[in-house]
Amino acid sequence: MPWHARVPGAIGATELKAQTGKDELPGKVTPVSTAPIDNKGLLLLSPHQPVIYSQESTPDNPFSKRESHTSRSLLAYKILTVATWFLVHVVDIHFGFNAPAGDHTNQSIWGQNEAHRTPFSLNPYIVDIYWIILLIAQINYLYVLFSSDAASHTLAANIGSHFIVNNLLQFAFVMLWVHSHFWIAEIMLVLNFFNLIALYFRHSTTPRLIHIGVVSGPLAWTFVAIFWCGAAMVNAHGIVARIFANIAIWGILGFGLPFLVAFKDYTMGFELSILAAALGVHQFSIHSIAFQWIFAFTIMATLFVATLAVAIPGVFGKELSFRREGGDVVSEDRERQPLLDDA
């Protein structure tokens, strides 16, 4: 009779079939031999020597899609989402009006915007209106997350990890921005940009209001904020910096058009056109004899017209909206498809 010993947590192939009805287990399953080893390092196996399989558990990926969530994980998403959402908006409102104590370089959010008049300075009133719209849309997201409907709160929880990371990085950006740490603030924005891009393509067909508040709205803002913070970071005031800014501003159009053309995502078009308007209005107020505000309004108009062409039914003879008209939750299978026409 061949020598062998069982390893704790290991299971034989025949037992695996008998206990689970499956030929394999989820996660990484590694064959483990318990046969003796000779002095050459070779296994001494008999024809009847059992092969033992040991399962290594795979840690849960908080960013992966799930068909359902346990009550424990759902509770964690609810607590972290509300806490980080409340944190970032309280900080935004506080530092929107007040400068942090300490060094004289510390300014409020819009105080920094005024202290660093760059080619990407923004109009505070338009941006505030933009964020009020996002705030309303995010309240709707929280309502869906706390919904008793399983399909609704599952969809909301699936994008919860990205939203929590967005809130934390936005909070970090604001704290660094008002304390004049522009270089690190720029890094926070770039990290959040990649987080939101991943969110966009993983969950591209969420219901419209959730998409605006959690996906496309923060993504459009973060993209424009990278220019805003970057210009303050390099102290863009000279003629060379303005020439580069005149070229870089077209990146807003280059970023927005693919979402309109390829994905028919008119929400991104509207959001970028609003932010381009905020840029154009402020640039006109501080440098009326310059190209930057002309370019900003040109980009705004182009995006707005292209957005209307995608959003308004019947412009091209059929419905081009990428969202369903109803408020039904889109299935997870549908989420895996690109943003296509509903027609």
C-alpha positions as CSV (number, residue, x, y, z in Angstrom):
1,M,0.0,0.0,0.0
2,P,1.6,3.3,-1.0
3,W,2.4,5.9,1.6
4,H,0.4,9.1,1.5
5,A,-0.9,11.8,3.9
6,R,-3.7,14.2,3.7
7,V,-3.0,18.0,3.8
8,P,-5.4,20.1,5.9
9,G,-7.8,21.9,3.6
10,A,-6.9,19.6,0.6
11,I,-9.4,17.4,-1.2
12,G,-9.0,14.5,-3.6
13,A,-10.3,14.7,-7.1
14,T,-13.0,12.0,-6.6
15,E,-14.1,13.7,-3.3
16,L,-14.3,17.0,-5.2
17,K,-16.7,15.5,-7.7
18,A,-18.7,13.8,-4.9
19,Q,-19.0,16.8,-2.6
20,T,-19.6,19.6,-5.1
21,G,-20.9,17.9,-8.3
22,K,-18.2,19.8,-10.2
23,D,-14.9,18.9,-11.7
24,E,-13.3,22.1,-10.4
25,L,-13.6,24.7,-7.8
26,P,-13.6,28.5,-8.3
27,G,-10.3,30.2,-7.6
28,K,-6.9,28.8,-8.1
29,V,-6.9,25.0,-7.6
30,T,-3.4,23.4,-7.3
31,P,-2.6,19.7,-7.5
32,V,-0.7,18.6,-4.4
33,S,1.1,15.3,-4.2
34,T,1.8,13.7,-0.9
35,A,3.9,10.8,-2.2
36,P,7.4,10.3,-0.7
37,I,10.4,11.7,-2.5
38,D,13.6,9.7,-3.2
39,N,17.1,11.0,-2.7
40,K,17.1,12.4,-6.3
41,G,14.1,14.5,-5.6
42,L,11.7,12.4,-7.6
43,L,8.2,11.4,-6.4
44,L,7.6,7.7,-5.7
45,L,4.1,7.2,-7.1
46,S,2.1,4.0,-7.4
47,P,-0.6,3.5,-10.0
48,H,-3.2,4.0,-7.2
49,Q,-1.5,7.0,-5.6
50,P,-4.2,9.7,-5.2
51,V,-3.6,13.2,-6.4
52,I,-4.8,15.8,-3.9
53,Y,-6.0,19.2,-4.9
54,S,-5.7,22.2,-2.6
55,Q,-7.8,25.3,-3.3
56,E,-6.4,28.7,-2.8
57,S,-9.1,31.3,-2.2
58,T,-9.2,34.3,-4.6
59,P,-9.6,37.6,-2.8
60,D,-12.7,39.6,-3.7
61,N,-12.2,42.4,-6.1
62,P,-14.2,45.4,-4.9
63,F,-14.3,46.8,-8.4
64,S,-15.7,43.7,-10.1
65,K,-19.4,43.4,-11.1
66,R,-21.6,41.0,-9.1
67,E,-25.0,39.6,-9.7
68,S,-25.8,40.1,-6.0
69,H,-24.2,41.4,-2.8
70,T,-24.3,40.0,0.7
71,S,-26.1,42.1,3.3
72,R,-22.7,42.7,4.9
73,S,-21.0,44.0,1.8
74,L,-24.1,46.1,0.9
75,L,-24.1,47.7,4.3
76,A,-20.4,48.5,3.9
77,Y,-21.0,50.1,0.5
78,K,-23.9,52.2,2.0
79,I,-21.8,53.4,5.0
80,L,-18.7,54.2,3.0
81,T,-20.6,55.8,0.1
82,V,-22.6,58.1,2.4
83,A,-19.6,59.0,4.6
84,T,-17.3,59.9,1.7
85,W,-20.0,61.7,-0.2
86,F,-20.9,63.8,2.8
87,L,-17.2,64.4,3.5
88,V,-16.3,65.7,0.1
89,H,-19.3,68.0,-0.2
90,V,-19.0,69.5,3.3
91,V,-15.3,70.3,2.5
92,D,-16.3,71.7,-0.9
93,I,-18.9,74.0,0.5
94,H,-16.7,75.1,3.5
95,F,-13.6,75.9,1.4
96,G,-15.7,77.4,-1.3
97,F,-16.3,80.3,1.0
98,N,-13.4,80.1,3.5
99,A,-9.7,79.9,3.3
100,P,-7.8,77.4,5.6
101,A,-5.9,78.9,8.4
102,G,-2.1,79.1,8.3
103,D,0.1,80.4,5.5
104,H,-0.8,83.4,3.5
105,T,-0.8,81.2,0.3
106,N,-3.8,79.3,1.6
107,Q,-6.9,80.4,-0.2
108,S,-10.5,79.3,-0.6
109,I,-11.3,77.2,-3.7
110,W,-12.3,80.3,-5.7
111,G,-9.7,82.4,-4.0
112,Q,-7.0,80.3,-5.6
113,N,-8.8,80.7,-8.9
114,E,-8.5,84.4,-8.5
115,A,-5.0,84.4,-7.1
116,H,-3.8,82.3,-10.0
117,R,-5.3,83.9,-13.2
118,T,-4.2,81.4,-15.8
119,P,-5.5,80.6,-19.3
120,F,-7.6,77.9,-17.6
121,S,-9.2,79.9,-14.8
122,L,-12.9,79.1,-14.5
123,N,-16.0,81.1,-13.8
124,P,-17.1,80.2,-10.2
125,Y,-20.8,80.7,-10.7
126,I,-21.1,78.4,-13.7
127,V,-19.0,75.7,-12.0
128,D,-21.1,76.0,-8.9
129,I,-24.3,75.5,-10.9
130,Y,-22.6,72.5,-12.6
131,W,-21.9,70.9,-9.2
132,I,-25.4,71.6,-7.9
133,I,-26.7,69.5,-10.8
134,L,-24.2,66.8,-10.0
135,L,-25.2,66.9,-6.3
136,I,-28.9,66.4,-7.2
137,A,-28.0,63.5,-9.5
138,Q,-25.8,61.9,-6.7
139,I,-28.7,62.2,-4.2
140,N,-30.7,60.1,-6.7
141,Y,-27.8,57.5,-6.7
142,L,-27.9,57.3,-3.0
143,Y,-31.7,56.7,-3.1
144,V,-31.1,53.8,-5.6
145,L,-28.4,52.4,-3.4
146,F,-30.7,52.3,-0.4
147,S,-33.6,50.9,-2.5
148,S,-35.3,47.7,-1.4
149,D,-35.3,46.5,-5.0
150,A,-32.5,43.9,-5.4
151,A,-31.7,44.8,-9.0
152,S,-31.5,48.5,-8.2
153,H,-29.2,48.4,-5.2
154,T,-27.0,45.7,-6.8
155,L,-26.4,48.0,-9.8
156,A,-25.7,50.9,-7.5
157,A,-23.3,48.8,-5.3
158,N,-21.4,47.6,-8.3
159,I,-20.3,51.2,-9.1
160,G,-19.9,52.0,-5.4
161,S,-16.2,51.3,-5.1
162,H,-15.3,53.6,-8.0
163,F,-17.6,56.3,-6.5
164,I,-16.0,56.0,-3.1
165,V,-12.5,56.3,-4.6
166,N,-13.7,59.4,-6.6
167,N,-15.0,61.0,-3.4
168,L,-11.7,60.4,-1.5
169,L,-9.5,61.7,-4.4
170,Q,-11.8,64.7,-4.9
171,F,-11.5,65.4,-1.2
172,A,-7.7,65.1,-1.4
173,F,-7.6,67.4,-4.4
174,V,-9.6,70.1,-2.6
175,M,-7.5,70.0,0.5
176,L,-4.3,70.2,-1.5
177,W,-5.6,72.9,-3.8
178,V,-6.6,75.3,-1.1
179,H,-3.2,74.8,0.6
180,S,-1.4,75.6,-2.7
181,H,0.1,72.1,-3.1
182,F,-0.7,72.1,-6.8
183,W,1.7,69.4,-7.9
184,I,0.3,66.8,-5.6
185,A,-3.2,68.0,-6.3
186,E,-2.6,67.4,-10.0
187,I,-1.5,63.8,-9.2
188,M,-4.8,63.3,-7.3
189,L,-6.7,64.5,-10.4
190,V,-4.8,62.2,-12.8
191,L,-5.4,59.2,-10.5
192,N,-9.1,60.0,-10.3
193,F,-9.3,60.4,-14.1
194,F,-8.1,56.8,-14.6
195,N,-10.5,55.7,-11.8
196,L,-13.4,57.4,-13.6
197,I,-12.4,56.2,-17.1
198,A,-12.4,52.6,-15.7
199,L,-15.8,53.3,-14.2
200,Y,-17.1,54.6,-17.4
201,F,-16.2,51.6,-19.6
202,R,-17.1,49.1,-16.9
203,H,-20.5,50.5,-16.3
204,S,-21.3,52.4,-19.5
205,T,-25.1,51.9,-19.5
206,T,-26.2,52.9,-16.1
207,P,-29.5,54.7,-15.8
208,R,-29.3,58.3,-17.1
209,L,-29.4,60.3,-13.8
210,I,-26.9,57.9,-12.1
211,H,-24.7,58.2,-15.2
212,I,-24.7,62.0,-14.9
213,G,-24.1,62.2,-11.2
214,V,-21.6,59.4,-10.7
215,V,-20.0,58.6,-14.1
216,S,-19.9,61.2,-16.8
217,G,-20.3,64.3,-14.7
218,P,-17.3,63.7,-12.4
219,L,-15.3,62.5,-15.4
220,A,-15.9,65.7,-17.4
221,W,-15.1,67.8,-14.4
222,T,-11.9,65.9,-13.6
223,F,-10.7,66.2,-17.1
224,V,-11.1,70.0,-17.2
225,A,-9.8,70.3,-13.6
226,I,-6.5,68.7,-14.8
227,F,-6.0,71.7,-17.1
228,W,-7.2,74.1,-14.4
229,C,-4.8,72.8,-11.7
230,G,-2.0,72.2,-14.2
231,A,-2.0,75.8,-15.3
232,A,-1.7,77.0,-11.7
233,M,0.9,74.4,-11.0
234,V,3.3,75.7,-13.7
235,N,2.3,79.3,-13.1
236,A,1.1,79.8,-16.7
237,H,1.3,83.6,-17.2
238,G,3.8,84.2,-19.9
239,I,3.4,84.4,-23.7
240,V,4.8,80.9,-24.1
241,A,2.4,79.4,-21.6
242,R,-0.5,81.1,-23.3
243,I,0.5,79.7,-26.7
244,F,0.6,76.2,-25.2
245,A,-2.7,76.9,-23.5
246,N,-4.2,77.9,-26.9
247,I,-3.3,74.5,-28.2
248,A,-4.1,72.5,-25.1
249,I,-7.6,73.9,-24.9
250,W,-8.6,71.9,-28.0
251,G,-8.1,68.8,-25.9
252,I,-11.5,69.4,-24.4
253,L,-13.1,69.1,-27.9
254,G,-10.9,66.1,-28.7
255,F,-11.9,64.4,-25.5
256,G,-15.7,65.1,-25.9
257,L,-16.3,64.3,-29.5
258,P,-15.4,60.5,-29.3
259,F,-18.0,60.1,-26.6
260,L,-20.6,61.7,-28.9
261,V,-19.6,60.0,-32.1
262,A,-18.6,56.5,-30.8
263,F,-20.8,56.1,-27.8
264,K,-23.7,58.6,-28.5
265,D,-23.2,59.9,-24.9
266,Y,-24.8,63.3,-25.1
267,T,-24.5,63.8,-21.3
268,M,-20.7,64.1,-21.8
269,G,-21.2,66.6,-24.5
270,F,-23.5,68.8,-22.4
271,E,-21.2,68.6,-19.4
272,L,-18.1,69.6,-21.3
273,S,-19.9,72.4,-23.1
274,I,-21.0,73.8,-19.7
275,L,-17.4,73.7,-18.4
276,A,-16.1,75.2,-21.7
277,A,-18.6,78.0,-21.1
278,A,-17.2,78.5,-17.6
279,L,-13.7,78.8,-19.1
280,G,-14.7,81.2,-21.9
281,V,-16.7,83.5,-19.6
282,H,-13.8,83.9,-17.1
283,Q,-11.1,84.2,-19.8
284,F,-13.1,87.0,-21.4
285,S,-13.4,88.8,-18.1
286,I,-9.7,88.7,-17.4
287,H,-8.2,88.9,-20.9
288,S,-10.7,90.2,-23.4
289,I,-7.9,90.6,-26.1
290,A,-6.8,87.0,-26.3
291,F,-7.6,83.9,-28.2
292,Q,-8.4,81.6,-25.3
293,W,-11.9,82.8,-24.7
294,I,-12.6,82.7,-28.4
295,F,-11.4,79.1,-28.6
296,A,-13.4,78.2,-25.4
297,F,-16.7,79.5,-26.9
298,T,-15.9,77.8,-30.2
299,I,-15.5,74.5,-28.4
300,M,-18.6,75.1,-26.3
301,A,-20.7,75.8,-29.4
302,T,-19.3,72.8,-31.3
303,L,-19.9,70.4,-28.5
304,F,-23.4,71.8,-27.8
305,V,-24.5,71.5,-31.5
306,A,-23.0,68.0,-31.7
307,T,-24.8,67.1,-28.5
308,L,-28.1,68.3,-29.7
309,A,-27.6,66.3,-32.9
310,V,-27.2,63.2,-30.8
311,A,-29.7,63.9,-28.1
312,I,-32.8,65.2,-30.0
313,P,-34.9,62.4,-31.4
314,G,-35.5,62.5,-35.2
315,V,-32.5,64.7,-36.1
316,F,-31.0,61.9,-38.2
317,G,-34.3,60.0,-38.8
318,K,-34.0,57.8,-35.7
319,E,-33.5,57.9,-31.9
320,L,-29.8,58.4,-31.2
321,S,-30.0,58.5,-27.4
322,F,-27.8,55.9,-25.7
323,R,-30.1,55.7,-22.7
324,R,-33.5,54.1,-22.3
325,E,-36.4,56.5,-21.9
326,G,-37.7,54.6,-18.9
327,G,-36.0,54.6,-15.5
328,D,-35.6,50.8,-15.5
329,V,-32.4,49.4,-14.2
330,V,-30.2,48.0,-17.0
331,S,-29.2,44.4,-16.6
332,E,-25.6,43.4,-15.9
333,D,-25.5,41.6,-19.3
334,R,-26.6,44.8,-21.0
335,E,-23.9,46.7,-19.1
336,R,-21.2,44.7,-20.9
337,Q,-22.2,46.1,-24.3
338,P,-21.0,49.4,-25.6
339,L,-23.2,52.5,-25.7
340,L,-25.4,51.8,-28.7
341,D,-28.7,53.2,-30.0
342,D,-31.8,51.9,-28.2
343,A,-33.6,51.8,-31.5
